[in-house]
Amino acid sequence: MKKSTAISIDMHGIGRILFNRNVSVPIYQRSYAWENEHVSDLFNDVATAMADGAHEYFIGSIVTTQNEALRAEVADGQQRLATVTILLAAIRDFFYETGDKERAGTITTDLLHKKDLKTLALIPKLKLNDVDNEFFTKRILLLPDDSERAQLITKPSHERIDKAAVLAREHVRKLATGRGATDTLTDLVDYLTDSVKVIWVQVPDDTNAFMVFETLNDRGLALAITDLLKNHLFGLSGGRLGEVQQAWVSMTSALESIEEENVVLTFLRHYWSSREGLVREKDLYADIKRKISNQTRAAAFAKELERNAHIYAAIVNSSDALWTQYGDSCRKHMETLNALRLTQIRPLLLSILDNFDLANVRQAVKNLVSWSVRFLVHGGLGSGAIETHNCAAAKEIRSKAIANASQLLRRLQPVIPSDAQFRGAFLGCSVSKAFLARYYLRALEQQATGVAEPELVPNDNADVVNLEHILPQKPSKQWTHIPADDQTLLINRLGNLALVKTKINTRAGNDGFAFKKGFYSQSAFRLTKCMGQELIWDRAAIERRQTTMADLAVRAWPLN
């Protein structure tokens, strides 16, 4: 059959597409992305349209190209096709489990899959991308009593497919209650086959598909920035399309291990900000589209994304093999930055790791720990201003205006709190977030005992070391010597917090200081043990302890 060279637009029932064609999702397309609400909306909307007697129900468009095997490849619409297939499979399962294997077999061969005559291999009507296809085939297309149907869920998209299957089963069971279940479900199959309509757009090549994709409205998930960007790059690529597609797949694969919502979009914004200066999410696509405007730039940009995605994955995962070349100390500094949950520093880290030599990476990452703590404690600029400065410095690193850690310090020193500013802020520091308080106290303890690089994350096991409020969060009557208004202000002061063994914390509870100080005196932590020397725990004692901490802090988190 000769491949068409024209764009064709037709209206088809979505099930009729599966009946007449084999359809596949290319490897570069996103995995199954619909959440429960999108799945339920489609199921309920179709059921309502049927109940209202609507002759047709329109659910959007499907844009495809034709591959070498004459299997239609989906550029847009895979979420709807997959979800309708899941619903059809649930109806098939109901018939199969209730003994109506003839109807179950008809649905299977007409709409789900067939078997190769020679090899008996299963040939699905809808083939998803490489990430999802095996899971989808076994979890959805196989019969309910097939031993391979029970699948281990290893990826977020697999979990979404599984949840969609559960929702489809519940939806079918609800429709099939009472008499007439067979007629109800066969009517639904017929409605999905010929009355649930889509605009079927078939284009001769990927370039046309990507342009059409960008101009059509999508049902379900809003047209994602990542999808728009991907199709913009593919559309520009021309004869280098395969190269760009492979780079995109490699990028998304590198980011797949990061368990953060919308991680691809976050990475794209952080990388672009490291290159161009701070850009907000709402402006990201328009800015990239304006500056990446031809084939050469698209191909080069795709390769940059691929390389930086692997760096980004290492930033988020301090156990990544990339850190081996920088040494254990640098890896632990990265672990510390992650423990502080400072995502706005990632654009700067991307530029550092992509441009500095080994020695300067080590020094810069170490410095970033100290600078980050100073920003957190001082709080003068605000996170938005800090991110702006970080992204500006990141851009200067990529342009070679900043070539090493010393120059980076000179660039940022005007906005980093000085020793005097940091110490002053530390004197009044209150910390409501337990993970920050634990980190500050552990680092100060290490500084007090002379440990090298005290700013590194030591033991963070809450089963071994606990955070103690000396003036308790719920003071008993034994704390009436501190006015109630002062108690509220003092409870989260860092000078009122201590590291203790969990068993001590449990036994001490909310008792008065006279009882608790005996436990503190026995502590292996120097800063905790010193509290045993206090006669009474009040504002003055908290401020004395916090002054000691402030002096230690300037040495624990130095500028350089």
N, C-alpha and C positions, 0 to 999 in steps of 0.2 A: 504494500500500500504506500502510495506516495505521500510524503509529509506535506501538509497544507502550508501555503505561504501567506494566507490572508487571515485577518482577524474575523472570527465568527462570534455572533452573540445570539443566544437562543434562550428560551424559557423552558425549564425542565422541572419535573418533580425530582426531589433530591434522591429518593429511592430509585427512580428510573435511571439516574446516572450510575448508581451502583449495579443496577440490573444489566445495563448495556456496556459498561466499561470497567476496566481495571484502572484504579487511580492510586498514585503514590505521592508521598510527601518527600521532597528532596532533603538531603542530610543537613543542608544549611538552614532549613526552616526551624522555627522554634518548636519545642516539644509541646505536649498537650498542656494547655494553660488554663482551661476553664475551671473555675471554682464551683462549689456547690450551688451558689445562687444563679450562675449562668446556666448550669445544667437544668436546675429546677424551673427556671423561667422558660426555657425552650419546651420542656415537657408540658408544663401547665398551659403555655400559650397555644400549643398544638391541640391539647385536649379541649380548651375553651373554644377554639375555632371550629373543631368538629361538633361540639355540643351546640354551637350557635348555627350550625348548618352552613358554614362558609364554604363555598365551592372551592376556593383556593386560599392558601395562606402563604404570604411571601416572607422569606427569612433572610434575604440578602443576595449576595453575589459570590460566585466561585470563579477565580481566575486561574487558568491552566495553560501549560505548554505541552507539547508532545515530545517525549524523549525517543531515543533510538529504538527502544522496544515497543514503540507505539502505545505506551502506557501514559495516560494523562498525568502530568506533574502539577501539583497544586502550589500556586504562588500565594493565593489567598483563599480561605474558606475551609482549611483543614479542621478547624475546631468544630464547625457545624457538621461536617462529614463524619468525623470521629464520634461525636455525641449521638447523631442519628444511628450510626452503626451500633453503638452501645445499646441504644433503646431497642433496635431490631433484634439484637442478640438476646436481650432480656425476654422479649416476647417468644423467641425461639426456645429459650430455656424453659419457659413456663409450659409450653406445649410438650416439650420433651419430658419434663418431670411429671406431667399429669397423664402420660401415656400416649399422647397424640403425636407419635413419632413421624407420621407421614407429613403433617403440617410443619413440624420442626425441620424435617429434611428439605421441604420446599423452600422455606425461608433461608436455610443455609445455602443451598445451591443457587438460588436466585439472587440473594442479596449480601451474603457474607463471604463465602469462599467456595472454591471447587478444588478437586484434586487432580493432579497431573496424571494422565492416563497411564503413562509408562512408569513413573517413579512413585506415584501415589503421594507426592509431596503436596502440602497444602499451599494453594495459591490464593491469597486473600484478595477480595475485591478492593479493599482499601489497605494500602501499605503505609505505615507511618515512618517517621525518620529513624535513623539508626539507633537513637537513644531509646525510643519507645516501641519499636516494631515487634521485637521478640516478646516483650511483656504483654503488649496489646493482643498479639496473635494468640498467646496461650491463655491469658486471663479472660479475654472477651470472646474470641472466635471458636475455641474448642468447646466441646459439649460439656455440660456441668459435671458429668461423672468421669471425665478424662483425668487420669492421674497427674498429668502435667499442668492442669489448670491452676492448681494452688501454686502461686508464685511469691517469692520473697520480694518485698517492696524495698528497693534500694535507692530510688531517686524521687524527688518531689513530684515529677510528672507522673510517675507510676502510682504514687499515692492518690493523685487527682483522678487518674483513670479508674482506680479501684473504687474511690468514693462515688464517681459517676455511675459505675456499674451497680453499686449498692442502691443508689437513688433510683436507677432505672428498674431494678428488681422490685423495689417498694412501690414505684409508680404502677408497674404492670399488675402487681398483686392487688393494689387498690382498685384498678379498673376491672379486674376479673372477679370481684366479689359478686355473689349472687348468681342468678340464672343468666344465661346468654353470654357467658365469658368468651366462648369461642367466637361468636359474632362480633363482640366488642373489640377483641384483639385483632381479628382478621380485617375488620373495618379500619383499625388504626394502621395496620400494615399497608392496606390499599391507599389510605390517606397520605401516609409518608411517601409512598411510591410515586403517586401521581398528582396529589393536591398540595403538598407542602413544596412550594415553588422556590427555585433559585434562578437567578440570571447566570447562565453558563457562558463565560467569556473564554474563548480559546484563541490564543495568539501564537504566532509562528516561532517566537524565540523568547528567551528570558528578558531581553532588553525591553520589548513591548510589554511583557507581563509586569515588570517592575514599574513602568510608567502608568499602566492601567491601575495597578494596585494602589498607587499613591492617590489616585483621584476618586476612588470608590469609598463609600461608607461601609464600615464593618459592623456587624451585629455582635453582641456579646461583650468582649473586651474592647475598650476604646483602642483606636489605632495607636499602637505603642510607638514611642520615640525610637526604640531600638529597631522595630520593624521598618519604620520610615527611613532610618539611616541605612540599614542593611540594603533596602531596595534602591536607595539613592546611589550607594556605592556600586551595586550590581549593575544598575542601569547605565552608569558611566563607563563600565569596565570594557565593554566591547570584546575584542579578541583576547583580553586578559581576564575574562570572567572566571574561568576555572581557577586561576591563581588567587583571585580575590575571594572566591567562595571557600577555597581551602584555608586561607588565612582566617576568614570569619569563623569557620568550624573549629579551627585550632584555638582561637580566642575564647569562644564559648566553652570549649572543653576544659581549658585551663581554669576558667572561673566556676566550673560546675561544682567543685569541691567546697566552695564558700557557702556556708549556710546562712545567707542573708537575703532578705526580700529584695527583689529587683536588682540583683547584684550586677547584671550586665549594664543596666542603665547607670548605676552608681559608678561603676568603673569608667564608662564612657565619659561621664561628666568630670570625674577626677583626672582622667588622662588629658582631656581637652583643656581643663583648667591648668594643668601643669605645663601645657604648651602655649596657651593663649592668655593666661590670667584667669581670674575667677569668672565662671559663667554659671548662671542659675539654670536649673533644669528646664524651665519654660522657654529659655532662649537657646538651648543646646542644639536642637536640630537645625534651626534657621541659621545659626552661626556656622555650623559645620557645612551645611549645604552651600552657603555663600563662598566659603573659602576652599572647599574641596569640589572643584568644578570641572575637571577633565579626567581623562583616562589615566594619565600619568600620576596625577595627584591621588586619585582613588586607589590605585595599586600600591603606591608608596604608603598611604595612610593605613591601608589594610594590614600591611606588614608591620607598621609601627604598633598598631593595635594588638597584633598577635604577640609581638615581643613584650610589650608592656603588660599584657594580661598575665603572662607567666610571672613577671615581677610582682604584679599586684597580688596574685595568689600567694606568693611568698611573704608579702607584707602582712597579709591576714593570717597566715599560718607560719609561725616562727620555727616550726619543725621541718619546713620545706628544705630540700637538699641545697637550694641556692645559698643558704646561710653557712654551709660548710666552708666555703672559701673565705668567709669573713671571720671565722672563729667563734668559739662558744660565747665569749663575752658580748660580741655584737648581737648574736642571736638572742641572748637574754635581755639585752636592751630593747630589742624589737618585741619580745614577749612582754616586757614592762609597758611599752607604749600601747600594746593591745589591751593589757589589763586596765589601763586608764581609760579605754573606750573612746579614743580620740580619732574618730574617722576623718575629721577635717584636716588632719596632718598628712593624709595619704598622697595628695598631689605633690607635696614637697618631697616625700619619701620616694615617689616614683622617679622624679627628676634626679635625685641624689643617686639612687641605685642604677639608673640608666646612664649616668654621665661621670660620676666620680670614680677615682681609682680606689683600690682596696683600703689603703690607709685612711683616705679622706672619708670613705663610707663609714668606717669604724668610728672615727671621731665625730662625724656629723650626727650619726644615729645616737651616740652617747650624749651629745649635746642636746639633742631634741628631747630626751627624757627630762633633763634639768629645766630646759626652757618651758616645756609643757607643764611641769609642776608649778613653776613660777607663774605662768599664766592662770592656772587653775586656782591657785591660792590668792593671787592679787586681784584677778577679775576686772582689771581696769578697762581693757579695750573691748571686751565682749567677744563672743565666739565668731561673729560675723566679720569683725575687723581683723581678728587674728587670721581667719581663713583667707581674707583678701591679701594680707601681707605674705602669708605662706605661698599662695598661688603666684603672686608677683615674683617672689624669690625663685620659685620653681621655674617660671618662664625665663628668668635671667640665667638660671643654670643651663637650660636647654639652648639658650642663645650664646652660651660661653662667656657671658658677662661675669658670671660667678663660676670659678673653676675649682674651688677647694673649700674645705670646712672653715678655714680662717676667714676667707672672703664672705662666706655665708654668715658667720658671726658678725662681721662688720656691717653687713647689709641689714640684719635683723636686730642688732643690739639696741638701736634707738627705741624700739618698741618692747623689748624684753624687760621686765621689772629688774631694776638694779638690786644689788645686795641690800641696800638700805630700804628700798621699797618692799622687797620680798620679806625681809625680817619684820618690818613694820606690819605688813599684812598678816604675817604668821602669828604675831602676838595676839591678834584678835580672831584667829581662824576658828570657825565652827564648821563641822562636817556632818551632814545628815546622811550621806551615802556611805553605807558600811564598807563597801569595797575600797573606797578612797581612804577612809580612816584607817583601815587595816594596812593599806600600802604605806601611808605616811608613817605610821607607827613602826612598821617593820623596818623601813629605811632608816628612820631616826635611831632605832635600837642598834642597827648595824653600824651607824656612824658613831654612836656612843661607845661601842665595844671595839672600834678600830678596824672593822672589816673593810677590805678593799672594795671599791665600787659599791657603796652602801645603797645606791639608788636602784640596784637590780632587785627583781622580785625574789624574795626568799620564800620559805614555806607558806603557802596560801591555803593549807588544809584546815578548814573550819572545824573539823572533827578533832584536831590536835591543838590548835591555837584559836582562841575566841576573843571577841571584842567586848571589853568590860566598860560599862558606864559606872564610874566610882560614885558620883551622885546619881542614883538610879533614875531610869526613865519614869518609874512610878515610885516616887519617894515615900517611905513609911513615915510614921510620926517621929522617928528618931532623927529626921532631917529638918525639923522645924526651926533650927538655928539659922537656916538660909531662907530668907523671905520668898514667898511663892513666886513673885515676879522675877526674882533673880534666878530661881530654879529653872524657869523656862528658858532663860537666856544662857545658862551655864551648862545645861545637860549635854549639848552637842559640841561644846568647846573642846578642842583637841587636848587641852591640858586636863580635861576630865575623863579622857578615854585612855584605856590601857590594854595591853596584850596580856592574857592570862591563859593558863591551861583550862580547857573546857570544864573539867571536874571542879576546879576552884570556883569558876563562875557559877556553876550549878549550886554549889553548897553555900556560896556567899549570898546569893539572891539579892533582896532589897534591904538587907540589914544595915545598921548604922556603921559608920566608918571605924569605930573602936573595935568592932568585931571583924570587919573585913580586912583591916590593915595587917592582921596576923597572917592572912593568906598572902598578901602582897609581899611581906617581908621574906617569905619563903620562895618567891618567884625566881626563876632562872633568868628572867628578863631584867636587865639593869634598870631601865626606866620605870619598870613596875616595882621592883624591889625598893627603890629609893623612896617610894611613897610611904613605906613603913616608918620612916623617920618623922612624918608629920604628926602633930598632936591632934589636930582637928582638920577636917576637910571643909573648906569654905572658899569664897571668892579669892581671897588672898593666896591660898594654897594652890588653887587652879592657875592663877596668873603667874606664880613663881615657877610652877612646872612648865607652863607654856613659854616662859621666857627662856628657860633652859632648852626647850625644843626649838625655839626660833633661832638660837645661836647655832645649834646643831644643823638646822635646815640649810643655812647659808653654805655650810661646808658639804652637806650631803648632796645638794643640787647646785653645783657651781655653774657659772656662766660658761666656762670652757674647761 
